[in-house]
Amino acid sequence: MKTSRAILLIAIALAGANGQLTPANSAPNSKIEPSPDSLNKNLTKQIEILTDTMGVNFSPYLKDSILPKIRSSWIGLVPDEARAPIMKPGRVVIEFFIYQDGSVRDMKLVSSSADVALDRAAWAAIVAFSPLEPLPLKFTGPKLGLRINFYYNADPDSDSRDRNGAVHAGEQVIAPILIHTKTANYPKSARKLGHQGTVVLSLIVGTDGKPRSVVATKGVEPDLDEQAVKAVQKWRFRPGTLGGKPVAVVVSEEVTFKLN
């Protein structure tokens, strides 16, 4: 088996020598008890909490119960192109909710690596252990929203551009705005067989507003996936910007096929 150098940097970079999360601006042996908010903020490089924590420190729950399972599953799913000797870099961002019973719902691919295999490995790593551990008893909210960054052979502190020169929306990058769509053709064969559903696509919107590298990251069936790709290739956007200047941006779009 090939040794993988692909890395999932979830909280690892923030761990101290003893494997515990070290609060920012505090000495390792400090007796000062950090607040739940400061501990939760320490996770934001690789995982972000999207919902109100209601004063609960989720660091132990995420570090001890959730992240090890996702990490171990993901390592086994890393595709060959992200392993030696190719070592393809990439970043995948996925959002989802964990409910009180540990069930995972409403997963969404927020930012694609522009490689279907890399995206699917990250997605499957989360699905593999659903349901996860129930939420901490102290937390009285209905659900916890999370955003996880999967880094393949990439440093989260380095430039966010991928090998195609595109950046991911967020932080200082303003996402492209869709200004023209093209309705996807609904093949008669797919209608006859009752095929319907939503195709999730990853694409790069260039500085000219035109899509490129359009791929279906979550398909329905081959014919519908193909038609969704063809339709999105004809869409047009107002380009994304960084510092007020147009840049190529990786985005995710959806095309829905629904029988009448």
NUFI-339898 format. One line per 8 residues: number of its first residue (from 1); their letters; for each residue z, y, x of C-alpha. Coordinates in nm, 3 decimals. Layout:
N
NUM	A	Z:Y:X | ...
//
This chain:
260
1	MKTSRAIL	0.000:0.000:0.000 | -0.090:0.344:0.132 | 0.196:0.577:0.213 | 0.190:0.886:-0.001 | 0.270:1.231:0.127 | 0.207:1.382:-0.213 | 0.521:1.562:-0.315 | 0.690:1.640:-0.640
9	LIAIALAG	0.913:1.930:-0.547 | 1.151:1.934:-0.839 | 1.485:2.075:-0.731 | 1.463:1.897:-0.392 | 1.398:2.218:-0.203 | 1.710:2.360:-0.362 | 1.937:2.070:-0.270 | 2.201:2.101:-0.003
17	ANGQLTPA	2.263:1.852:0.276 | 2.486:1.645:0.049 | 2.217:1.624:-0.216 | 2.393:1.865:-0.449 | 2.241:2.189:-0.569 | 2.370:2.478:-0.365 | 2.414:2.802:-0.562 | 2.227:3.100:-0.421
25	NSAPNSKI	2.429:3.344:-0.210 | 2.731:3.115:-0.178 | 2.868:2.919:0.116 | 2.851:2.535:0.099 | 3.231:2.507:0.079 | 3.285:2.806:-0.144 | 3.563:2.761:-0.400 | 3.402:3.016:-0.630
33	EPSPDSLN	3.272:2.839:-0.939 | 2.917:2.964:-1.007 | 2.822:3.051:-1.363 | 2.598:2.815:-1.567 | 2.327:3.081:-1.570 | 2.321:3.111:-1.190 | 2.303:2.733:-1.152 | 2.025:2.705:-1.407
41	KNLTKQIE	1.827:2.978:-1.227 | 1.837:2.771:-0.906 | 1.595:2.526:-1.064 | 1.321:2.775:-1.144 | 1.091:2.701:-0.847 | 0.991:2.362:-0.984 | 1.144:2.340:-1.329 | 1.208:2.616:-1.578
49	ILTDTMGV	1.434:2.610:-1.881 | 1.247:2.779:-2.166 | 1.510:2.780:-2.439 | 1.859:2.928:-2.476 | 2.109:2.720:-2.274 | 2.398:2.853:-2.485 | 2.612:2.883:-2.172 | 2.572:2.517:-2.071
57	NFSPYLKD	2.507:2.426:-1.706 | 2.208:2.190:-1.723 | 2.181:2.138:-1.345 | 2.373:1.803:-1.339 | 2.184:1.673:-1.641 | 1.843:1.760:-1.496 | 1.920:1.665:-1.135 | 2.103:1.339:-1.204
65	SILPKIRS	1.957:1.207:-1.529 | 1.609:1.349:-1.587 | 1.437:1.442:-1.263 | 1.500:1.117:-1.070 | 1.333:0.917:-1.349 | 1.032:1.145:-1.371 | 1.003:1.159:-0.992 | 1.018:0.781:-0.942
73	SWIGLVPD	0.763:0.724:-1.217 | 0.531:0.993:-1.085 | 0.531:0.865:-0.726 | 0.398:0.530:-0.845 | 0.124:0.699:-1.048 | -0.011:0.936:-0.780 | -0.388:0.868:-0.765 | -0.568:0.767:-0.447
81	EARAPIMK	-0.729:1.109:-0.397 | -0.383:1.262:-0.352 | -0.290:1.002:-0.089 | -0.396:0.965:0.272 | -0.656:1.018:0.403 | -0.793:1.250:0.131 | -0.464:1.426:0.048 | -0.610:1.637:-0.230
89	PGRVVIEF	-0.381:1.930:-0.319 | -0.308:2.041:-0.670 | -0.054:2.179:-0.914 | 0.007:2.061:-1.269 | 0.232:2.246:-1.513 | 0.360:2.071:-1.827 | 0.588:2.200:-2.100 | 0.785:1.985:-2.345
97	FIYQDGSV	1.103:1.969:-2.552 | 1.392:1.726:-2.518 | 1.578:1.682:-2.846 | 1.945:1.592:-2.888 | 1.870:1.217:-2.893 | 1.662:1.240:-2.575 | 1.326:1.212:-2.749 | 1.041:1.404:-2.587
105	RDMKLVSS	0.812:1.600:-2.819 | 0.550:1.874:-2.825 | 0.417:1.812:-2.474 | 0.159:2.065:-2.360 | -0.053:2.092:-2.048 | -0.001:2.454:-1.951 | -0.193:2.456:-1.624 | -0.430:2.191:-1.495
113	SADVALDR	-0.504:2.090:-1.137 | -0.872:2.075:-1.243 | -0.860:1.704:-1.161 | -0.816:1.466:-1.454 | -0.648:1.195:-1.245 | -0.382:1.433:-1.110 | -0.314:1.576:-1.454 | -0.283:1.234:-1.616
121	AAWAAIVA	-0.041:1.108:-1.351 | 0.193:1.400:-1.411 | 0.167:1.360:-1.789 | 0.230:0.985:-1.774 | 0.534:1.033:-1.550 | 0.711:1.216:-1.833 | 0.594:0.986:-2.111 | 0.699:0.672:-1.920
129	FSPLEPLP	1.071:0.732:-1.970 | 1.068:0.878:-2.321 | 1.319:0.883:-2.476 | 1.517:1.038:-2.191 | 1.894:1.073:-2.168 | 2.048:1.250:-2.470 | 2.130:1.616:-2.416 | 2.483:1.702:-2.292
137	LKFTGPKL	2.747:1.691:-2.566 | 2.852:2.048:-2.488 | 2.508:2.171:-2.589 | 2.496:2.238:-2.962 | 2.136:2.352:-2.981 | 1.866:2.133:-3.139 | 1.645:2.100:-2.831 | 1.590:2.198:-2.467
145	GLRINFYY	1.253:2.341:-2.366 | 1.133:2.269:-2.013 | 0.839:2.359:-1.792 | 0.784:2.131:-1.492 | 0.561:2.203:-1.194 | 0.411:1.898:-1.022 | 0.294:1.981:-0.670 | 0.050:1.747:-0.495
153	NADPDSDS	0.042:1.808:-0.120 | 0.125:2.172:-0.180 | 0.410:2.408:-0.106 | 0.547:2.593:-0.410 | 0.615:2.894:-0.189 | 0.258:2.914:-0.059 | -0.038:3.092:-0.216 | -0.107:2.956:-0.563
161	RDRNGAVH	-0.483:2.930:-0.516 | -0.636:2.585:-0.539 | -0.917:2.455:-0.319 | -1.170:2.613:-0.556 | -1.020:2.957:-0.499 | -0.870:2.975:-0.847 | -0.516:3.079:-0.933 | -0.287:2.971:-1.214
169	AGEQVIAP	-0.187:3.211:-1.490 | 0.170:3.335:-1.487 | 0.392:3.569:-1.292 | 0.155:3.844:-1.166 | -0.163:3.674:-1.285 | -0.288:3.791:-1.625 | -0.464:3.508:-1.808 | -0.828:3.534:-1.919
177	ILIHTKTA	-0.893:3.633:-2.282 | -1.136:3.431:-2.492 | -1.401:3.661:-2.642 | -1.677:3.421:-2.752 | -1.669:3.058:-2.867 | -1.929:2.795:-2.942 | -1.856:2.536:-3.210 | -1.872:2.184:-3.073
185	NYPKSARK	-2.126:1.944:-3.219 | -1.958:1.669:-3.424 | -2.167:1.353:-3.361 | -2.263:1.159:-3.675 | -2.160:0.836:-3.506 | -1.808:0.969:-3.448 | -1.785:1.090:-3.809 | -1.900:0.754:-3.938
193	LGHQGTVV	-1.633:0.575:-3.735 | -1.366:0.819:-3.849 | -1.297:0.960:-3.504 | -1.108:1.288:-3.504 | -0.847:1.467:-3.297 | -0.794:1.739:-3.038 | -0.951:1.733:-2.693 | -0.752:1.916:-2.425
201	LSLIVGTD	-0.966:2.059:-2.148 | -0.902:2.211:-1.809 | -1.140:2.471:-1.674 | -1.172:2.755:-1.429 | -1.269:3.094:-1.571 | -1.461:3.279:-1.302 | -1.458:3.650:-1.230 | -1.774:3.672:-1.444
209	GKPRSVVA	-1.590:3.528:-1.744 | -1.790:3.205:-1.738 | -1.619:2.862:-1.740 | -1.677:2.612:-1.462 | -1.531:2.275:-1.362 | -1.469:2.192:-1.730 | -1.302:1.852:-1.770 | -1.126:1.675:-2.057
217	TKGVEPDL	-0.768:1.611:-1.945 | -0.661:1.452:-2.273 | -0.947:1.304:-2.467 | -1.003:1.152:-2.808 | -1.304:0.929:-2.744 | -1.604:0.961:-2.506 | -1.856:1.118:-2.746 | -1.615:1.382:-2.876
225	DEQAVKAV	-1.489:1.454:-2.525 | -1.846:1.511:-2.405 | -1.926:1.746:-2.692 | -1.605:1.942:-2.634 | -1.695:1.993:-2.269 | -2.047:2.106:-2.358 | -1.915:2.357:-2.613 | -1.653:2.508:-2.383
233	QKWRFRPG	-1.910:2.549:-2.107 | -2.077:2.804:-2.338 | -1.759:2.998:-2.412 | -1.707:3.338:-2.256 | -1.388:3.512:-2.147 | -1.265:3.846:-2.030 | -1.171:3.752:-1.669 | -0.811:3.708:-1.561
241	TLGGKPVA	-0.671:3.960:-1.317 | -0.432:3.975:-1.025 | -0.315:4.318:-0.917 | -0.574:4.470:-1.149 | -0.863:4.286:-0.987 | -1.062:4.001:-1.149 | -0.981:3.655:-1.017 | -1.082:3.299:-1.103
249	VVVSEEVT	-0.805:3.140:-1.311 | -0.732:2.779:-1.407 | -0.668:2.754:-1.781 | -0.630:2.491:-2.051 | -0.816:2.503:-2.383 | -0.838:2.280:-2.689 | -1.124:2.173:-2.916 | -1.033:2.007:-3.245
257	FKLN	-1.256:1.768:-3.439 | -1.138:1.718:-3.798 | -1.302:1.520:-4.075 | -1.340:1.700:-4.406
//
